[in-house]
Amino acid sequence: MTTPPDPNNPWSHNPGSQPDDVPPGYPPPYPPNPSDPAGGASPGAAYPGWTYPVGAYGPGGDYPGGHYRGWTPPVGAYGPPGPGEYPADLLVPHPYGGVGAWWSRLWAAFGRNWRALALIAVITSLLPALVYDVLLANVWDPPYTVVQHANGTSTLIMHWHAVWVIVVTGLAAGIVTTFVGALGSAAAVWTIVRQAAGAPAKLGAALGYGLYRFGRLGGILIVVAIMTLLGLVACVIPGLYVIVAASLVVPFAVFERGTSAIVSSFALVNRYFGSVLGRVLLTWLVGSVPAVVSLCIGGFTTIGTGGLAFNAFADLSTSSTSTSHSIGSTVISQVLSVPTTMFMIVATLATYAQMRSRDGWTTVADLSAALDR
């Protein structure tokens, strides 16, 4: 096949044969430009002003949304990734992989980080709770006294001053432990993401990151606790809804600091309410195992938001021997709460990552970059 010279194109090459793989309608390559020391246009380049015909480089052609030969559009560029399109990620579950993908990524992250998370949980959850329990058992006056009568009856005498002391100091301790727990949650999220991104994740740096973020996050958790309490008092169901809808406030507060974490959590959860609800229920079911174990050994542990645990004593007016036994049960129950704290943080992060991926392709690199915003 030969191509005649173009009289209107000063760079037209002499008539010659075109390669067999050039489709009809394609112009010949540029000839070398004698005035250009580099030799002119690159081999295979088209005439100036010439537009490739639609379909010239494969399906779709050179039109908005099409692509050149050999070029692959990014995953998720034209809608949700199809089966097998979403790349493997160490932390972010496949957005449409269901509970199976979420569960797999959750336990993989837990397995990689459990030592670091255990240290963070001991420092920011276990130690504050134990200090509170020791003070409750050994410092404060008993809130009541039981008087045994000769006829076999008994009288309960309440010491209201002691009750109010316990309530006020307990409330103060709850606020303090919430902020300390917020520090631990931020540090744990930072550790998990950094580790998955292949970056250093030392304990000191993690606690430093948590210290920088704990003020805002702790305030958010207190607001959520108040909303939950009001919802439970109002009609129980609104409180349960708040627990689910606000379940993602920690990652939102960490990764998306320019937005309202509570509003953003409610919006994302409402878009995928069924998916989030199932994951929250499964998380609490697994997380309740330590509480069941502590009940079996005589303690009573209540697992709260963010994994904080507090022990309720059955009798604060007992002898020192009983008090020592209570402290021993408390230590055991609090130690058992550490894996619950760790598991709930990882599960919440995995849920957030999977739901966020449904709104837009997300990788661990995106989450790592968002940590320092």
C-alpha positions as CSV (number, residue, x, y, z in Angstrom):
1,M,0.0,0.0,0.0
2,T,1.4,3.4,-1.0
3,T,0.6,6.9,0.2
4,P,1.0,9.9,-2.1
5,P,2.7,13.0,-0.6
6,D,0.5,15.7,0.7
7,P,1.1,19.0,-1.0
8,N,-0.3,21.0,1.9
9,N,2.0,19.3,4.5
10,P,5.6,20.5,4.3
11,W,6.6,17.4,6.4
12,S,5.1,14.9,4.0
13,H,7.5,12.1,3.3
14,N,8.2,10.7,-0.1
15,P,5.9,8.2,-1.4
16,G,6.7,4.8,0.0
17,S,5.1,1.7,1.5
18,Q,3.2,1.9,4.7
19,P,3.5,-0.9,7.3
20,D,0.9,-3.6,6.9
21,D,-0.4,-3.1,10.5
22,V,-1.5,0.5,9.9
23,P,-5.3,0.6,9.2
24,P,-6.7,2.5,6.3
25,G,-7.2,6.2,7.0
26,Y,-4.1,6.5,9.1
27,P,-1.6,9.1,8.0
28,P,2.0,8.1,7.5
29,P,4.6,8.9,10.2
30,Y,6.4,12.2,10.3
31,P,9.6,12.4,8.4
32,P,12.6,13.7,10.4
33,N,12.6,17.5,10.7
34,P,15.9,18.7,9.2
35,S,15.8,21.9,11.3
36,D,15.4,19.9,14.6
37,P,18.7,18.5,16.0
38,A,16.7,15.9,17.8
39,G,15.5,14.5,14.6
40,G,12.0,15.8,14.5
41,A,8.8,14.1,15.6
42,S,8.9,10.7,17.2
43,P,8.4,7.7,14.9
44,G,4.8,6.9,14.4
45,A,3.5,10.4,15.2
46,A,0.7,11.7,13.0
47,Y,0.5,14.9,10.9
48,P,0.0,18.2,12.8
49,G,-3.7,18.9,13.3
50,W,-4.8,15.4,12.5
51,T,-7.3,13.7,14.8
52,Y,-7.4,10.0,15.5
53,P,-10.6,8.5,14.2
54,V,-13.1,7.0,16.7
55,G,-12.2,3.4,17.4
56,A,-8.6,3.9,16.2
57,Y,-7.1,2.6,19.4
58,G,-9.5,-0.1,20.4
59,P,-13.0,-0.2,21.9
60,G,-14.4,3.2,22.9
61,G,-12.0,5.2,20.8
62,D,-10.7,8.6,21.6
63,Y,-13.8,10.1,23.2
64,P,-14.7,11.1,26.8
65,G,-14.7,7.8,28.7
66,G,-12.9,5.9,26.1
67,H,-9.2,4.8,26.3
68,Y,-6.1,4.4,24.2
69,R,-4.8,1.0,23.2
70,G,-2.8,-0.5,26.1
71,W,-4.3,1.9,28.7
72,T,-6.6,0.5,31.4
73,P,-9.0,2.8,33.3
74,P,-8.4,2.9,37.0
75,V,-10.4,0.6,39.2
76,G,-13.8,2.2,40.0
77,A,-13.3,5.0,37.5
78,Y,-16.6,4.1,35.7
79,G,-18.7,2.8,38.6
80,P,-18.3,0.1,41.3
81,P,-15.5,-2.4,40.6
82,G,-16.7,-5.7,39.1
83,P,-15.8,-9.2,40.4
84,G,-12.0,-9.6,40.5
85,E,-11.4,-5.9,39.7
86,Y,-10.8,-4.6,43.2
87,P,-7.1,-5.0,44.1
88,A,-6.0,-6.9,47.2
89,D,-5.6,-4.6,50.1
90,L,-4.1,-5.5,53.5
91,L,-6.8,-3.5,55.4
92,V,-9.7,-2.3,53.3
93,P,-12.3,-5.1,52.6
94,H,-13.7,-5.4,49.2
95,P,-16.7,-3.0,49.2
96,Y,-19.0,-5.6,47.8
97,G,-17.4,-8.6,49.4
98,G,-20.0,-8.9,52.1
99,V,-19.4,-10.0,55.7
100,G,-16.9,-12.6,54.5
101,A,-14.4,-10.0,53.2
102,W,-15.0,-7.8,56.3
103,W,-14.4,-10.7,58.6
104,S,-11.2,-11.8,56.8
105,R,-9.7,-8.4,56.8
106,L,-10.7,-7.8,60.5
107,W,-8.9,-10.9,61.8
108,A,-5.9,-10.4,59.5
109,A,-5.4,-6.9,61.0
110,F,-6.0,-8.2,64.5
111,G,-3.4,-10.9,64.0
112,R,-0.8,-8.4,62.7
113,N,-1.4,-5.8,65.5
114,W,-2.5,-7.6,68.6
115,R,0.7,-7.1,70.5
116,A,0.8,-3.3,69.9
117,L,-3.0,-3.0,70.5
118,A,-2.7,-5.0,73.8
119,L,-0.1,-2.5,75.1
120,I,-2.3,0.4,74.1
121,A,-5.3,-1.1,75.7
122,V,-3.5,-1.8,78.9
123,I,-2.2,1.7,79.2
124,T,-5.4,3.6,78.1
125,S,-8.2,1.2,79.3
126,L,-7.1,-1.3,81.8
127,L,-5.0,0.8,84.2
128,P,-7.5,3.7,84.5
129,A,-10.4,1.2,85.1
130,L,-8.3,-0.6,87.8
131,V,-7.5,2.7,89.5
132,Y,-11.1,3.6,89.6
133,D,-12.1,0.2,91.1
134,V,-9.4,0.2,93.7
135,L,-10.5,3.7,94.9
136,L,-14.1,2.6,94.9
137,A,-13.3,-0.5,97.1
138,N,-10.8,1.0,99.5
139,V,-11.2,4.8,99.8
140,W,-14.9,5.7,99.7
141,D,-17.2,5.0,102.6
142,P,-19.8,2.3,102.0
143,P,-23.1,3.7,100.7
144,Y,-25.3,1.6,103.0
145,T,-25.2,-0.5,106.2
146,V,-27.3,-3.6,106.8
147,V,-28.4,-4.0,110.5
148,Q,-29.3,-7.5,111.6
149,H,-32.0,-7.7,114.3
150,A,-32.3,-10.4,117.0
151,N,-35.7,-11.5,115.5
152,G,-34.0,-12.4,112.2
153,T,-35.0,-9.4,110.3
154,S,-32.6,-6.8,108.8
155,T,-32.7,-3.1,108.1
156,L,-31.0,-1.3,105.2
157,I,-29.7,2.1,106.2
158,M,-28.6,4.3,103.2
159,H,-25.7,6.7,103.7
160,W,-26.7,9.3,101.1
161,H,-23.7,11.5,101.5
162,A,-21.5,8.5,100.6
163,V,-23.8,7.7,97.7
164,W,-23.5,11.2,96.3
165,V,-19.7,11.1,96.7
166,I,-19.6,7.9,94.7
167,V,-21.9,9.3,92.0
168,V,-20.0,12.5,91.5
169,T,-16.5,11.0,91.7
170,G,-17.7,8.1,89.5
171,L,-19.0,10.6,86.9
172,A,-15.7,12.5,87.0
173,A,-13.8,9.2,86.6
174,G,-16.0,8.3,83.7
175,I,-15.2,11.5,81.9
176,V,-11.5,11.1,82.5
177,T,-11.5,7.5,81.3
178,T,-13.5,8.4,78.2
179,F,-10.8,10.9,77.2
180,V,-8.0,8.4,78.0
181,G,-9.9,5.8,76.0
182,A,-10.2,8.2,73.1
183,L,-6.4,8.6,73.2
184,G,-6.1,4.8,73.0
185,S,-8.6,4.5,70.2
186,A,-6.8,7.1,68.1
187,A,-3.5,5.5,68.8
188,A,-4.8,2.1,67.9
189,V,-6.3,3.3,64.6
190,W,-3.0,5.0,63.8
191,T,-1.1,1.8,64.5
192,I,-3.3,-0.5,62.4
193,V,-3.3,1.8,59.4
194,R,0.5,2.5,59.5
195,Q,1.3,-1.1,59.9
196,A,-0.9,-2.1,56.9
197,A,0.7,0.7,54.8
198,G,4.2,-0.6,55.6
199,A,5.2,2.4,57.7
200,P,6.8,2.4,61.1
201,A,4.3,2.2,64.0
202,K,6.1,2.5,67.3
203,L,4.2,2.6,70.6
204,G,5.5,6.1,71.6
205,A,4.6,7.6,68.2
206,A,1.1,6.0,68.4
207,L,0.5,7.4,71.9
208,G,1.8,10.8,70.7
209,Y,-0.7,10.7,67.9
210,G,-3.5,9.8,70.3
211,L,-2.5,12.6,72.6
212,Y,-2.8,15.1,69.8
213,R,-6.3,13.8,68.8
214,F,-7.9,12.8,72.1
215,G,-9.5,16.1,73.0
216,R,-11.8,16.3,70.0
217,L,-12.5,12.6,70.0
218,G,-13.2,12.5,73.7
219,G,-15.7,15.3,73.4
220,I,-17.4,13.6,70.5
221,L,-17.7,10.3,72.5
222,I,-19.2,12.2,75.5
223,V,-21.8,13.8,73.2
224,V,-22.6,10.4,71.8
225,A,-23.0,8.9,75.3
226,I,-25.4,11.7,76.2
227,M,-27.4,11.1,73.0
228,T,-27.5,7.4,73.7
229,L,-28.6,7.9,77.3
230,L,-31.4,10.3,76.3
231,G,-32.5,7.9,73.6
232,L,-32.6,5.0,76.0
233,V,-34.6,7.0,78.6
234,A,-37.0,8.2,75.9
235,C,-38.0,4.9,74.5
236,V,-35.1,2.5,74.4
237,I,-35.3,2.1,70.6
238,P,-34.0,5.6,69.8
239,G,-31.0,4.9,72.1
240,L,-30.3,1.6,70.3
241,Y,-30.5,3.4,67.0
242,V,-28.0,6.0,68.2
243,I,-25.6,3.2,69.2
244,V,-25.6,1.8,65.6
245,A,-25.7,5.2,63.8
246,A,-22.8,6.6,65.8
247,S,-20.7,3.5,65.7
248,L,-18.3,4.9,63.2
249,V,-17.6,8.3,64.9
250,V,-14.1,7.2,65.9
251,P,-12.7,6.6,62.4
252,F,-14.6,9.6,61.1
253,A,-13.0,11.8,63.8
254,V,-9.6,10.4,62.9
255,F,-9.7,10.5,59.1
256,E,-12.1,13.3,58.3
257,R,-11.3,16.1,60.7
258,G,-12.9,18.8,58.6
259,T,-16.4,17.3,59.0
260,S,-18.8,16.6,61.8
261,A,-17.9,13.0,62.9
262,I,-21.4,12.4,64.3
263,V,-23.3,13.7,61.3
264,S,-21.0,11.9,58.9
265,S,-21.4,8.6,60.8
266,F,-25.1,8.9,60.8
267,A,-25.2,9.7,57.1
268,L,-22.9,6.8,56.1
269,V,-24.6,4.3,58.4
270,N,-28.1,5.3,57.1
271,R,-27.0,4.7,53.5
272,Y,-25.9,1.1,54.4
273,F,-27.8,0.6,57.6
274,G,-28.5,-3.2,57.1
275,S,-24.8,-3.9,56.4
276,V,-23.6,-1.8,59.4
277,L,-26.2,-3.2,61.7
278,G,-25.1,-6.8,61.0
279,R,-21.5,-6.0,61.6
280,V,-22.2,-4.1,64.8
281,L,-24.3,-7.0,66.1
282,L,-21.6,-9.5,65.2
283,T,-18.9,-7.3,66.8
284,W,-20.8,-7.0,70.1
285,L,-21.6,-10.7,70.1
286,V,-17.9,-11.6,69.8
287,G,-16.9,-8.8,72.1
288,S,-19.2,-10.0,74.8
289,V,-17.3,-13.3,75.3
290,P,-15.0,-11.8,78.0
291,A,-18.0,-10.4,79.9
292,V,-19.5,-13.9,79.9
293,V,-16.3,-15.4,81.2
294,S,-16.1,-12.8,83.9
295,L,-19.6,-13.5,85.0
296,C,-18.7,-17.2,85.2
297,I,-15.8,-16.4,87.6
298,G,-18.0,-14.2,89.8
299,G,-17.4,-10.7,88.4
300,F,-19.8,-8.5,86.5
301,T,-18.3,-6.5,83.6
302,T,-20.1,-4.0,81.5
303,I,-18.4,-3.2,78.2
304,G,-19.0,0.4,77.2
305,T,-18.4,2.6,74.2
306,G,-14.8,2.4,73.0
307,G,-14.1,-0.7,75.0
308,L,-13.9,0.9,78.5
309,A,-14.9,-1.5,81.3
310,F,-16.1,-0.8,84.8
311,N,-16.8,-3.3,87.5
312,A,-20.0,-3.1,89.7
313,F,-19.6,-4.5,93.1
314,A,-22.5,-6.4,94.7
315,D,-21.7,-5.2,98.2
316,L,-19.5,-2.3,99.2
317,S,-20.0,-2.7,102.9
318,T,-18.3,-6.0,103.3
319,S,-15.2,-6.9,105.2
320,S,-11.6,-6.4,104.1
321,T,-11.5,-10.1,103.1
322,S,-14.5,-9.7,100.8
323,T,-13.1,-6.5,99.5
324,S,-9.9,-8.2,98.5
325,H,-11.8,-10.9,96.8
326,S,-13.8,-8.2,94.9
327,I,-10.6,-6.5,93.8
328,G,-9.2,-9.8,92.6
329,S,-12.4,-10.5,90.6
330,T,-12.2,-7.0,89.2
331,V,-8.6,-7.4,88.0
332,I,-9.6,-10.6,86.2
333,S,-12.6,-9.0,84.6
334,Q,-10.6,-6.0,83.5
335,V,-7.9,-8.1,82.0
336,L,-10.4,-10.0,80.1
337,S,-11.8,-6.7,78.7
338,V,-8.5,-5.9,77.0
339,P,-9.1,-8.2,74.0
340,T,-12.6,-6.9,73.7
341,T,-11.2,-3.3,73.4
342,M,-8.8,-4.4,70.8
343,F,-11.3,-6.4,68.8
344,M,-14.0,-3.6,68.8
345,I,-11.5,-1.0,67.5
346,V,-10.3,-3.2,64.6
347,A,-13.9,-4.2,63.7
348,T,-15.1,-0.6,63.7
349,L,-12.2,0.4,61.5
350,A,-12.9,-2.5,59.1
351,T,-16.6,-1.5,58.9
352,Y,-15.8,2.1,58.2
353,A,-13.3,1.2,55.5
354,Q,-15.7,-1.2,53.7
355,M,-18.6,1.3,53.8
356,R,-16.4,4.2,52.7
357,S,-15.2,2.0,49.8
358,R,-18.8,1.8,48.6
359,D,-18.9,5.5,48.3
360,G,-15.6,5.7,46.5
361,W,-12.6,3.5,45.9
362,T,-10.5,3.5,49.1
363,T,-7.2,1.9,49.9
364,V,-4.9,1.7,52.9
365,A,-2.8,4.3,51.2
366,D,-5.7,6.7,51.2
367,L,-6.4,6.1,54.9
368,S,-2.7,6.5,55.8
369,A,-2.6,9.8,53.9
370,A,-5.7,11.0,55.8
371,L,-4.1,10.3,59.2
372,D,-2.2,13.6,59.2
373,R,-4.9,15.9,57.9
